[in-house]
Amino acid sequence: MDHHLPAAYQKYLDAAPERQIGTLRPVMLESVAEGDTGVLVRFMGSEVHAMTSQTVPFGEIREEHME
């Protein structure tokens, strides 16, 4: 069964390049399942990493750009 994503997550996915969706969506679903963590997306050169984070409120996404 698929979980309903918060509006901010769906909006982020809608704007994300197709190649990143496979990285982002599972973490967003994990966030929904946990219900108390948001999503942190790290851009490291050409790579994108996503993880749930207790420092990000549920339903929100924060980006970090690493050089």
Predicted model as a PDB file, atoms N, CA, C, CB and O in Angstrom, pLDDT in the B-factor column:
MODEL        1                                                                  
ATOM      1  N   MET A   1       0.838  -1.183   0.000  1.00 36.00           N  
ATOM      2  CA  MET A   1       0.000   0.000   0.000  1.00 36.00           C  
ATOM      3  C   MET A   1       0.881   1.245   0.000  1.00 36.00           C  
ATOM      4  CB  MET A   1      -0.952  -0.001   1.215  1.00 36.00           C  
ATOM      5  O   MET A   1       1.841   1.328   0.766  1.00 36.00           O  
ATOM      6  N   ASP A   2       0.562   2.197  -0.845  1.00 50.00           N  
ATOM      7  CA  ASP A   2       1.329   3.421  -0.952  1.00 50.00           C  
ATOM      8  C   ASP A   2       0.816   4.447   0.050  1.00 50.00           C  
ATOM      9  CB  ASP A   2       1.264   3.978  -2.379  1.00 50.00           C  
ATOM     10  O   ASP A   2      -0.388   4.545   0.286  1.00 50.00           O  
ATOM     11  N   HIS A   3       1.723   5.201   0.631  1.00 63.00           N  
ATOM     12  CA  HIS A   3       1.362   6.245   1.582  1.00 63.00           C  
ATOM     13  C   HIS A   3       1.167   7.567   0.846  1.00 63.00           C  
ATOM     14  CB  HIS A   3       2.442   6.386   2.679  1.00 63.00           C  
ATOM     15  O   HIS A   3       1.822   7.834  -0.161  1.00 63.00           O  
ATOM     16  N   HIS A   4       0.265   8.382   1.361  1.00 88.00           N  
ATOM     17  CA  HIS A   4       0.056   9.718   0.811  1.00 88.00           C  
ATOM     18  C   HIS A   4       1.206  10.610   1.268  1.00 88.00           C  
ATOM     19  CB  HIS A   4      -1.327  10.309   1.255  1.00 88.00           C  
ATOM     20  O   HIS A   4       1.509  10.670   2.460  1.00 88.00           O  
ATOM     21  N   LEU A   5       1.841  11.293   0.338  1.00 94.00           N  
ATOM     22  CA  LEU A   5       2.955  12.176   0.668  1.00 94.00           C  
ATOM     23  C   LEU A   5       2.446  13.565   1.038  1.00 94.00           C  
ATOM     24  CB  LEU A   5       3.940  12.264  -0.508  1.00 94.00           C  
ATOM     25  O   LEU A   5       1.474  14.042   0.452  1.00 94.00           O  
ATOM     26  N   PRO A   6       3.095  14.226   2.011  1.00 95.00           N  
ATOM     27  CA  PRO A   6       2.762  15.617   2.296  1.00 95.00           C  
ATOM     28  C   PRO A   6       2.937  16.471   1.035  1.00 95.00           C  
ATOM     29  CB  PRO A   6       3.643  16.161   3.447  1.00 95.00           C  
ATOM     30  O   PRO A   6       3.738  16.137   0.162  1.00 95.00           O  
ATOM     31  N   ALA A   7       2.201  17.549   0.947  1.00 95.00           N  
ATOM     32  CA  ALA A   7       2.214  18.409  -0.240  1.00 95.00           C  
ATOM     33  C   ALA A   7       3.626  18.869  -0.605  1.00 95.00           C  
ATOM     34  CB  ALA A   7       1.323  19.624  -0.012  1.00 95.00           C  
ATOM     35  O   ALA A   7       3.985  18.891  -1.783  1.00 95.00           O  
ATOM     36  N   ALA A   8       4.425  19.235   0.394  1.00 96.00           N  
ATOM     37  CA  ALA A   8       5.788  19.711   0.111  1.00 96.00           C  
ATOM     38  C   ALA A   8       6.639  18.617  -0.525  1.00 96.00           C  
ATOM     39  CB  ALA A   8       6.459  20.208   1.400  1.00 96.00           C  
ATOM     40  O   ALA A   8       7.457  18.898  -1.400  1.00 96.00           O  
ATOM     41  N   TYR A   9       6.450  17.363  -0.088  1.00 97.00           N  
ATOM     42  CA  TYR A   9       7.205  16.256  -0.671  1.00 97.00           C  
ATOM     43  C   TYR A   9       6.792  16.049  -2.122  1.00 97.00           C  
ATOM     44  CB  TYR A   9       6.990  14.961   0.140  1.00 97.00           C  
ATOM     45  O   TYR A   9       7.643  15.898  -2.999  1.00 97.00           O  
ATOM     46  N   GLN A  10       5.494  16.043  -2.373  1.00 95.00           N  
ATOM     47  CA  GLN A  10       5.018  15.819  -3.735  1.00 95.00           C  
ATOM     48  C   GLN A  10       5.471  16.935  -4.667  1.00 95.00           C  
ATOM     49  CB  GLN A  10       3.494  15.705  -3.754  1.00 95.00           C  
ATOM     50  O   GLN A  10       5.859  16.683  -5.808  1.00 95.00           O  
ATOM     51  N   LYS A  11       5.418  18.162  -4.179  1.00 96.00           N  
ATOM     52  CA  LYS A  11       5.867  19.309  -4.984  1.00 96.00           C  
ATOM     53  C   LYS A  11       7.360  19.176  -5.311  1.00 96.00           C  
ATOM     54  CB  LYS A  11       5.595  20.647  -4.232  1.00 96.00           C  
ATOM     55  O   LYS A  11       7.784  19.463  -6.430  1.00 96.00           O  
ATOM     56  N   TYR A  12       8.145  18.743  -4.330  1.00 97.00           N  
ATOM     57  CA  TYR A  12       9.577  18.567  -4.535  1.00 97.00           C  
ATOM     58  C   TYR A  12       9.837  17.479  -5.577  1.00 97.00           C  
ATOM     59  CB  TYR A  12      10.274  18.218  -3.206  1.00 97.00           C  
ATOM     60  O   TYR A  12      10.671  17.647  -6.466  1.00 97.00           O  
ATOM     61  N   LEU A  13       9.114  16.361  -5.457  1.00 96.00           N  
ATOM     62  CA  LEU A  13       9.259  15.278  -6.439  1.00 96.00           C  
ATOM     63  C   LEU A  13       8.853  15.723  -7.834  1.00 96.00           C  
ATOM     64  CB  LEU A  13       8.426  14.073  -6.025  1.00 96.00           C  
ATOM     65  O   LEU A  13       9.507  15.377  -8.817  1.00 96.00           O  
ATOM     66  N   ASP A  14       7.774  16.489  -7.919  1.00 96.00           N  
ATOM     67  CA  ASP A  14       7.300  16.964  -9.222  1.00 96.00           C  
ATOM     68  C   ASP A  14       8.345  17.833  -9.922  1.00 96.00           C  
ATOM     69  CB  ASP A  14       6.001  17.751  -9.055  1.00 96.00           C  
ATOM     70  O   ASP A  14       8.417  17.849 -11.150  1.00 96.00           O  
ATOM     71  N   ALA A  15       9.153  18.554  -9.144  1.00 97.00           N  
ATOM     72  CA  ALA A  15      10.170  19.448  -9.716  1.00 97.00           C  
ATOM     73  C   ALA A  15      11.532  18.765  -9.879  1.00 97.00           C  
ATOM     74  CB  ALA A  15      10.323  20.683  -8.839  1.00 97.00           C  
ATOM     75  O   ALA A  15      12.418  19.304 -10.542  1.00 97.00           O  
ATOM     76  N   ALA A  16      11.701  17.591  -9.284  1.00 96.00           N  
ATOM     77  CA  ALA A  16      12.999  16.907  -9.312  1.00 96.00           C  
ATOM     78  C   ALA A  16      13.257  16.260 -10.673  1.00 96.00           C  
ATOM     79  CB  ALA A  16      13.065  15.844  -8.207  1.00 96.00           C  
ATOM     80  O   ALA A  16      12.329  15.808 -11.343  1.00 96.00           O  
ATOM     81  N   PRO A  17      14.529  16.224 -11.068  1.00 95.00           N  
ATOM     82  CA  PRO A  17      14.871  15.486 -12.284  1.00 95.00           C  
ATOM     83  C   PRO A  17      14.512  14.005 -12.117  1.00 95.00           C  
ATOM     84  CB  PRO A  17      16.381  15.646 -12.614  1.00 95.00           C  
ATOM     85  O   PRO A  17      14.625  13.455 -11.022  1.00 95.00           O  
ATOM     86  N   GLU A  18      14.089  13.381 -13.183  1.00 95.00           N  
ATOM     87  CA  GLU A  18      13.675  11.971 -13.168  1.00 95.00           C  
ATOM     88  C   GLU A  18      14.726  11.066 -12.517  1.00 95.00           C  
ATOM     89  CB  GLU A  18      13.397  11.492 -14.594  1.00 95.00           C  
ATOM     90  O   GLU A  18      14.377  10.132 -11.795  1.00 95.00           O  
ATOM     91  N   ARG A  19      15.995  11.336 -12.768  1.00 95.00           N  
ATOM     92  CA  ARG A  19      17.074  10.483 -12.255  1.00 95.00           C  
ATOM     93  C   ARG A  19      17.204  10.545 -10.731  1.00 95.00           C  
ATOM     94  CB  ARG A  19      18.393  10.886 -12.890  1.00 95.00           C  
ATOM     95  O   ARG A  19      17.837   9.671 -10.140  1.00 95.00           O  
ATOM     96  N   GLN A  20      16.615  11.564 -10.077  1.00 96.00           N  
ATOM     97  CA  GLN A  20      16.713  11.699  -8.624  1.00 96.00           C  
ATOM     98  C   GLN A  20      15.523  11.090  -7.881  1.00 96.00           C  
ATOM     99  CB  GLN A  20      16.838  13.157  -8.259  1.00 96.00           C  
ATOM    100  O   GLN A  20      15.604  10.858  -6.675  1.00 96.00           O  
ATOM    101  N   ILE A  21      14.441  10.834  -8.573  1.00 96.00           N  
ATOM    102  CA  ILE A  21      13.222  10.367  -7.914  1.00 96.00           C  
ATOM    103  C   ILE A  21      13.446   9.043  -7.191  1.00 96.00           C  
ATOM    104  CB  ILE A  21      12.097  10.218  -8.933  1.00 96.00           C  
ATOM    105  O   ILE A  21      12.912   8.843  -6.100  1.00 96.00           O  
ATOM    106  N   GLY A  22      14.217   8.147  -7.772  1.00 95.00           N  
ATOM    107  CA  GLY A  22      14.498   6.869  -7.142  1.00 95.00           C  
ATOM    108  C   GLY A  22      15.277   7.004  -5.843  1.00 95.00           C  
ATOM    109  O   GLY A  22      15.217   6.113  -4.996  1.00 95.00           O  
ATOM    110  N   THR A  23      15.998   8.087  -5.672  1.00 96.00           N  
ATOM    111  CA  THR A  23      16.723   8.369  -4.433  1.00 96.00           C  
ATOM    112  C   THR A  23      15.809   9.059  -3.424  1.00 96.00           C  
ATOM    113  CB  THR A  23      17.963   9.242  -4.716  1.00 96.00           C  
ATOM    114  O   THR A  23      15.847   8.745  -2.234  1.00 96.00           O  
ATOM    115  N   LEU A  24      15.001   9.983  -3.889  1.00 97.00           N  
ATOM    116  CA  LEU A  24      14.184  10.815  -3.000  1.00 97.00           C  
ATOM    117  C   LEU A  24      12.933  10.129  -2.463  1.00 97.00           C  
ATOM    118  CB  LEU A  24      13.782  12.051  -3.717  1.00 97.00           C  
ATOM    119  O   LEU A  24      12.643  10.202  -1.269  1.00 97.00           O  
ATOM    120  N   ARG A  25      12.198   9.469  -3.341  1.00 97.00           N  
ATOM    121  CA  ARG A  25      10.881   8.938  -2.961  1.00 97.00           C  
ATOM    122  C   ARG A  25      10.926   7.928  -1.814  1.00 97.00           C  
ATOM    123  CB  ARG A  25      10.239   8.291  -4.154  1.00 97.00           C  
ATOM    124  O   ARG A  25      10.104   8.027  -0.903  1.00 97.00           O  
ATOM    125  N   PRO A  26      11.854   6.957  -1.816  1.00 97.00           N  
ATOM    126  CA  PRO A  26      11.881   6.005  -0.700  1.00 97.00           C  
ATOM    127  C   PRO A  26      12.132   6.681   0.657  1.00 97.00           C  
ATOM    128  CB  PRO A  26      12.954   4.956  -0.950  1.00 97.00           C  
ATOM    129  O   PRO A  26      11.584   6.260   1.675  1.00 97.00           O  
ATOM    130  N   VAL A  27      12.952   7.716   0.662  1.00 98.00           N  
ATOM    131  CA  VAL A  27      13.234   8.431   1.910  1.00 98.00           C  
ATOM    132  C   VAL A  27      12.006   9.217   2.351  1.00 98.00           C  
ATOM    133  CB  VAL A  27      14.445   9.377   1.741  1.00 98.00           C  
ATOM    134  O   VAL A  27      11.720   9.300   3.546  1.00 98.00           O  
ATOM    135  N   MET A  28      11.288   9.788   1.409  1.00 97.00           N  
ATOM    136  CA  MET A  28      10.055  10.489   1.749  1.00 97.00           C  
ATOM    137  C   MET A  28       9.018   9.524   2.330  1.00 97.00           C  
ATOM    138  CB  MET A  28       9.486  11.196   0.512  1.00 97.00           C  
ATOM    139  O   MET A  28       8.320   9.860   3.287  1.00 97.00           O  
ATOM    140  N   LEU A  29       8.922   8.335   1.754  1.00 97.00           N  
ATOM    141  CA  LEU A  29       8.007   7.321   2.285  1.00 97.00           C  
ATOM    142  C   LEU A  29       8.428   6.877   3.681  1.00 97.00           C  
ATOM    143  CB  LEU A  29       7.948   6.112   1.346  1.00 97.00           C  
ATOM    144  O   LEU A  29       7.579   6.630   4.538  1.00 97.00           O  
ATOM    145  N   GLU A  30       9.724   6.775   3.909  1.00 97.00           N  
ATOM    146  CA  GLU A  30      10.230   6.440   5.246  1.00 97.00           C  
ATOM    147  C   GLU A  30       9.841   7.537   6.239  1.00 97.00           C  
ATOM    148  CB  GLU A  30      11.776   6.252   5.220  1.00 97.00           C  
ATOM    149  O   GLU A  30       9.419   7.243   7.357  1.00 97.00           O  
ATOM    150  N   SER A  31       9.984   8.795   5.831  1.00 97.00           N  
ATOM    151  CA  SER A  31       9.594   9.917   6.685  1.00 97.00           C  
ATOM    152  C   SER A  31       8.115   9.835   7.050  1.00 97.00           C  
ATOM    153  CB  SER A  31       9.891  11.251   5.986  1.00 97.00           C  
ATOM    154  O   SER A  31       7.746  10.047   8.205  1.00 97.00           O  
ATOM    155  N   VAL A  32       7.271   9.527   6.068  1.00 96.00           N  
ATOM    156  CA  VAL A  32       5.832   9.405   6.318  1.00 96.00           C  
ATOM    157  C   VAL A  32       5.572   8.250   7.289  1.00 96.00           C  
ATOM    158  CB  VAL A  32       5.057   9.183   4.985  1.00 96.00           C  
ATOM    159  O   VAL A  32       4.745   8.378   8.192  1.00 96.00           O  
ATOM    160  N   ALA A  33       6.262   7.141   7.112  1.00 95.00           N  
ATOM    161  CA  ALA A  33       6.071   5.988   7.992  1.00 95.00           C  
ATOM    162  C   ALA A  33       6.492   6.318   9.426  1.00 95.00           C  
ATOM    163  CB  ALA A  33       6.869   4.778   7.470  1.00 95.00           C  
ATOM    164  O   ALA A  33       5.838   5.897  10.380  1.00 95.00           O  
ATOM    165  N   GLU A  34       7.580   7.068   9.575  1.00 93.00           N  
ATOM    166  CA  GLU A  34       8.044   7.443  10.912  1.00 93.00           C  
ATOM    167  C   GLU A  34       7.114   8.492  11.522  1.00 93.00           C  
ATOM    168  CB  GLU A  34       9.495   7.978  10.854  1.00 93.00           C  
ATOM    169  O   GLU A  34       6.797   8.440  12.711  1.00 93.00           O  
ATOM    170  N   GLY A  35       6.684   9.444  10.692  1.00 94.00           N  
ATOM    171  CA  GLY A  35       5.739  10.459  11.127  1.00 94.00           C  
ATOM    172  C   GLY A  35       6.294  11.586  11.973  1.00 94.00           C  
ATOM    173  O   GLY A  35       5.536  12.452  12.410  1.00 94.00           O  
ATOM    174  N   ASP A  36       7.606  11.599  12.218  1.00 95.00           N  
ATOM    175  CA  ASP A  36       8.153  12.668  13.057  1.00 95.00           C  
ATOM    176  C   ASP A  36       9.491  13.209  12.560  1.00 95.00           C  
ATOM    177  CB  ASP A  36       8.315  12.169  14.464  1.00 95.00           C  
ATOM    178  O   ASP A  36      10.146  13.979  13.262  1.00 95.00           O  
ATOM    179  N   THR A  37       9.895  12.816  11.370  1.00 96.00           N  
ATOM    180  CA  THR A  37      11.150  13.319  10.803  1.00 96.00           C  
ATOM    181  C   THR A  37      10.884  13.902   9.427  1.00 96.00           C  
ATOM    182  CB  THR A  37      12.217  12.195  10.720  1.00 96.00           C  
ATOM    183  O   THR A  37      10.002  13.448   8.698  1.00 96.00           O  
ATOM    184  N   GLY A  38      11.669  14.921   9.089  1.00 98.00           N  
ATOM    185  CA  GLY A  38      11.604  15.492   7.757  1.00 98.00           C  
ATOM    186  C   GLY A  38      12.684  14.864   6.887  1.00 98.00           C  
ATOM    187  O   GLY A  38      13.269  13.841   7.243  1.00 98.00           O  
ATOM    188  N   VAL A  39      12.935  15.481   5.757  1.00 98.00           N  
ATOM    189  CA  VAL A  39      13.889  14.941   4.786  1.00 98.00           C  
ATOM    190  C   VAL A  39      15.007  15.948   4.551  1.00 98.00           C  
ATOM    191  CB  VAL A  39      13.184  14.591   3.449  1.00 98.00           C  
ATOM    192  O   VAL A  39      14.763  17.132   4.318  1.00 98.00           O  
ATOM    193  N   LEU A  40      16.229  15.451   4.619  1.00 98.00           N  
ATOM    194  CA  LEU A  40      17.416  16.234   4.319  1.00 98.00           C  
ATOM    195  C   LEU A  40      17.981  15.721   3.001  1.00 98.00           C  
ATOM    196  CB  LEU A  40      18.474  16.143   5.473  1.00 98.00           C  
ATOM    197  O   LEU A  40      18.233  14.525   2.852  1.00 98.00           O  
ATOM    198  N   VAL A  41      18.181  16.624   2.047  1.00 98.00           N  
ATOM    199  CA  VAL A  41      18.733  16.268   0.742  1.00 98.00           C  
ATOM    200  C   VAL A  41      20.096  16.936   0.628  1.00 98.00           C  
ATOM    201  CB  VAL A  41      17.779  16.705  -0.435  1.00 98.00           C  
ATOM    202  O   VAL A  41      20.211  18.156   0.741  1.00 98.00           O  
ATOM    203  N   ARG A  42      21.124  16.129   0.405  1.00 97.00           N  
ATOM    204  CA  ARG A  42      22.483  16.657   0.262  1.00 97.00           C  
ATOM    205  C   ARG A  42      22.940  16.510  -1.177  1.00 97.00           C  
ATOM    206  CB  ARG A  42      23.462  15.937   1.216  1.00 97.00           C  
ATOM    207  O   ARG A  42      22.860  15.434  -1.769  1.00 97.00           O  
ATOM    208  N   PHE A  43      23.416  17.605  -1.718  1.00 96.00           N  
ATOM    209  CA  PHE A  43      23.985  17.630  -3.064  1.00 96.00           C  
ATOM    210  C   PHE A  43      25.497  17.666  -2.904  1.00 96.00           C  
ATOM    211  CB  PHE A  43      23.460  18.863  -3.906  1.00 96.00           C  
ATOM    212  O   PHE A  43      26.055  18.609  -2.343  1.00 96.00           O  
ATOM    213  N   MET A  44      26.142  16.635  -3.401  1.00 94.00           N  
ATOM    214  CA  MET A  44      27.596  16.506  -3.289  1.00 94.00           C  
ATOM    215  C   MET A  44      28.165  16.315  -4.679  1.00 94.00           C  
ATOM    216  CB  MET A  44      27.998  15.321  -2.355  1.00 94.00           C  
ATOM    217  O   MET A  44      28.260  15.195  -5.182  1.00 94.00           O  
ATOM    218  N   GLY A  45      28.542  17.424  -5.291  1.00 90.00           N  
ATOM    219  CA  GLY A  45      28.987  17.374  -6.676  1.00 90.00           C  
ATOM    220  C   GLY A  45      27.827  16.944  -7.554  1.00 90.00           C  
ATOM    221  O   GLY A  45      26.780  17.591  -7.555  1.00 90.00           O  
ATOM    222  N   SER A  46      27.994  15.872  -8.293  1.00 88.00           N  
ATOM    223  CA  SER A  46      26.921  15.384  -9.165  1.00 88.00           C  
ATOM    224  C   SER A  46      26.019  14.367  -8.465  1.00 88.00           C  
ATOM    225  CB  SER A  46      27.515  14.762 -10.418  1.00 88.00           C  
ATOM    226  O   SER A  46      25.051  13.888  -9.055  1.00 88.00           O  
ATOM    227  N   GLU A  47      26.334  14.038  -7.211  1.00 94.00           N  
ATOM    228  CA  GLU A  47      25.552  13.050  -6.470  1.00 94.00           C  
ATOM    229  C   GLU A  47      24.502  13.710  -5.587  1.00 94.00           C  
ATOM    230  CB  GLU A  47      26.470  12.183  -5.620  1.00 94.00           C  
ATOM    231  O   GLU A  47      24.684  14.828  -5.105  1.00 94.00           O  
ATOM    232  N   VAL A  48      23.408  12.999  -5.387  1.00 96.00           N  
ATOM    233  CA  VAL A  48      22.346  13.456  -4.498  1.00 96.00           C  
ATOM    234  C   VAL A  48      22.098  12.353  -3.476  1.00 96.00           C  
ATOM    235  CB  VAL A  48      21.035  13.808  -5.293  1.00 96.00           C  
ATOM    236  O   VAL A  48      21.904  11.190  -3.830  1.00 96.00           O  
ATOM    237  N   HIS A  49      22.107  12.737  -2.215  1.00 97.00           N  
ATOM    238  CA  HIS A  49      21.832  11.807  -1.121  1.00 97.00           C  
ATOM    239  C   HIS A  49      20.642  12.350  -0.341  1.00 97.00           C  
ATOM    240  CB  HIS A  49      23.087  11.619  -0.190  1.00 97.00           C  
ATOM    241  O   HIS A  49      20.538  13.558  -0.130  1.00 97.00           O  
ATOM    242  N   ALA A  50      19.754  11.479   0.083  1.00 98.00           N  
ATOM    243  CA  ALA A  50      18.602  11.885   0.878  1.00 98.00           C  
ATOM    244  C   ALA A  50      18.521  10.999   2.109  1.00 98.00           C  
ATOM    245  CB  ALA A  50      17.290  11.806   0.050  1.00 98.00           C  
ATOM    246  O   ALA A  50      18.864   9.818   2.065  1.00 98.00           O  
ATOM    247  N   MET A  51      18.057  11.589   3.218  1.00 98.00           N  
ATOM    248  CA  MET A  51      17.913  10.845   4.468  1.00 98.00           C  
ATOM    249  C   MET A  51      16.851  11.514   5.324  1.00 98.00           C  
ATOM    250  CB  MET A  51      19.265  10.761   5.232  1.00 98.00           C  
ATOM    251  O   MET A  51      16.595  12.711   5.194  1.00 98.00           O  
ATOM    252  N   THR A  52      16.239  10.730   6.200  1.00 98.00           N  
ATOM    253  CA  THR A  52      15.347  11.349   7.171  1.00 98.00           C  
ATOM    254  C   THR A  52      16.224  12.050   8.195  1.00 98.00           C  
ATOM    255  CB  THR A  52      14.392  10.294   7.850  1.00 98.00           C  
ATOM    256  O   THR A  52      17.361  11.643   8.434  1.00 98.00           O  
ATOM    257  N   SER A  53      15.687  13.109   8.800  1.00 97.00           N  
ATOM    258  CA  SER A  53      16.470  13.876   9.767  1.00 97.00           C  
ATOM    259  C   SER A  53      15.569  14.418  10.860  1.00 97.00           C  
ATOM    260  CB  SER A  53      17.220  15.026   9.076  1.00 97.00           C  
ATOM    261  O   SER A  53      14.533  15.023  10.586  1.00 97.00           O  
ATOM    262  N   GLN A  54      15.975  14.193  12.097  1.00 96.00           N  
ATOM    263  CA  GLN A  54      15.229  14.727  13.225  1.00 96.00           C  
ATOM    264  C   GLN A  54      15.394  16.242  13.335  1.00 96.00           C  
ATOM    265  CB  GLN A  54      15.677  14.056  14.516  1.00 96.00           C  
ATOM    266  O   GLN A  54      14.640  16.890  14.061  1.00 96.00           O  
ATOM    267  N   THR A  55      16.372  16.816  12.622  1.00 97.00           N  
ATOM    268  CA  THR A  55      16.562  18.270  12.654  1.00 97.00           C  
ATOM    269  C   THR A  55      15.643  18.985  11.669  1.00 97.00           C  
ATOM    270  CB  THR A  55      18.014  18.618  12.348  1.00 97.00           C  
ATOM    271  O   THR A  55      15.572  20.214  11.668  1.00 97.00           O  
ATOM    272  N   VAL A  56      14.947  18.233  10.842  1.00 98.00           N  
ATOM    273  CA  VAL A  56      14.008  18.796   9.871  1.00 98.00           C  
ATOM    274  C   VAL A  56      12.597  18.393  10.309  1.00 98.00           C  
ATOM    275  CB  VAL A  56      14.322  18.294   8.399  1.00 98.00           C  
ATOM    276  O   VAL A  56      12.321  17.208  10.490  1.00 98.00           O  
ATOM    277  N   PRO A  57      11.708  19.369  10.479  1.00 97.00           N  
ATOM    278  CA  PRO A  57      10.339  19.029  10.896  1.00 97.00           C  
ATOM    279  C   PRO A  57       9.638  18.138   9.870  1.00 97.00           C  
ATOM    280  CB  PRO A  57       9.521  20.307  11.116  1.00 97.00           C  
ATOM    281  O   PRO A  57       9.875  18.248   8.667  1.00 97.00           O  
ATOM    282  N   PHE A  58       8.771  17.255  10.368  1.00 97.00           N  
ATOM    283  CA  PHE A  58       8.011  16.378   9.491  1.00 97.00           C  
ATOM    284  C   PHE A  58       7.281  17.197   8.430  1.00 97.00           C  
ATOM    285  CB  PHE A  58       7.014  15.533  10.301  1.00 97.00           C  
ATOM    286  O   PHE A  58       6.711  18.250   8.718  1.00 97.00           O  
ATOM    287  N   GLY A  59       7.311  16.691   7.198  1.00 96.00           N  
ATOM    288  CA  GLY A  59       6.627  17.346   6.088  1.00 96.00           C  
ATOM    289  C   GLY A  59       7.439  18.411   5.397  1.00 96.00           C  
ATOM    290  O   GLY A  59       6.975  19.021   4.434  1.00 96.00           O  
ATOM    291  N   GLU A  60       8.666  18.647   5.884  1.00 97.00           N  
ATOM    292  CA  GLU A  60       9.542  19.647   5.274  1.00 97.00           C  
ATOM    293  C   GLU A  60      10.778  18.987   4.683  1.00 97.00           C  
ATOM    294  CB  GLU A  60       9.950  20.708   6.304  1.00 97.00           C  
ATOM    295  O   GLU A  60      11.159  17.877   5.056  1.00 97.00           O  
ATOM    296  N   ILE A  61      11.390  19.707   3.749  1.00 98.00           N  
ATOM    297  CA  ILE A  61      12.614  19.249   3.091  1.00 98.00           C  
ATOM    298  C   ILE A  61      13.634  20.365   3.211  1.00 98.00           C  
ATOM    299  CB  ILE A  61      12.361  18.863   1.585  1.00 98.00           C  
ATOM    300  O   ILE A  61      13.324  21.535   2.984  1.00 98.00           O  
ATOM    301  N   ARG A  62      14.847  19.995   3.569  1.00 98.00           N  
ATOM    302  CA  ARG A  62      15.949  20.957   3.576  1.00 98.00           C  
ATOM    303  C   ARG A  62      17.025  20.438   2.653  1.00 98.00           C  
ATOM    304  CB  ARG A  62      16.508  21.186   5.015  1.00 98.00           C  
ATOM    305  O   ARG A  62      17.237  19.231   2.534  1.00 98.00           O  
ATOM    306  N   GLU A  63      17.696  21.355   2.008  1.00 97.00           N  
ATOM    307  CA  GLU A  63      18.803  21.006   1.117  1.00 97.00           C  
ATOM    308  C   GLU A  63      20.112  21.513   1.694  1.00 97.00           C  
ATOM    309  CB  GLU A  63      18.578  21.585  -0.293  1.00 97.00           C  
ATOM    310  O   GLU A  63      20.175  22.595   2.277  1.00 97.00           O  
ATOM    311  N   GLU A  64      21.150  20.718   1.523  1.00 97.00           N  
ATOM    312  CA  GLU A  64      22.508  21.133   1.829  1.00 97.00           C  
ATOM    313  C   GLU A  64      23.334  20.929   0.572  1.00 97.00           C  
ATOM    314  CB  GLU A  64      23.101  20.337   3.044  1.00 97.00           C  
ATOM    315  O   GLU A  64      23.274  19.878  -0.066  1.00 97.00           O  
ATOM    316  N   HIS A  65      24.094  21.932   0.232  1.00 96.00           N  
ATOM    317  CA  HIS A  65      24.973  21.840  -0.940  1.00 96.00           C  
ATOM    318  C   HIS A  65      26.404  21.772  -0.448  1.00 96.00           C  
ATOM    319  CB  HIS A  65      24.771  23.054  -1.914  1.00 96.00           C  
ATOM    320  O   HIS A  65      26.937  22.734   0.106  1.00 96.00           O  
ATOM    321  N   MET A  66      27.013  20.623  -0.659  1.00 92.00           N  
ATOM    322  CA  MET A  66      28.390  20.388  -0.216  1.00 92.00           C  
ATOM    323  C   MET A  66      29.321  20.651  -1.388  1.00 92.00           C  
ATOM    324  CB  MET A  66      28.576  18.932   0.330  1.00 92.00           C  
ATOM    325  O   MET A  66      29.046  20.247  -2.517  1.00 92.00           O  
ATOM    326  N   GLU A  67      30.388  21.309  -1.119  1.00 74.00           N  
ATOM    327  CA  GLU A  67      31.380  21.602  -2.170  1.00 74.00           C  
ATOM    328  C   GLU A  67      32.434  20.536  -2.222  1.00 74.00           C  
ATOM    329  CB  GLU A  67      32.036  22.960  -1.943  1.00 74.00           C  
ATOM    330  O   GLU A  67      33.349  20.612  -3.042  1.00 74.00           O  
TER     331      GLU A  67                                                      
ENDMDL                                                                          
END                                                                             
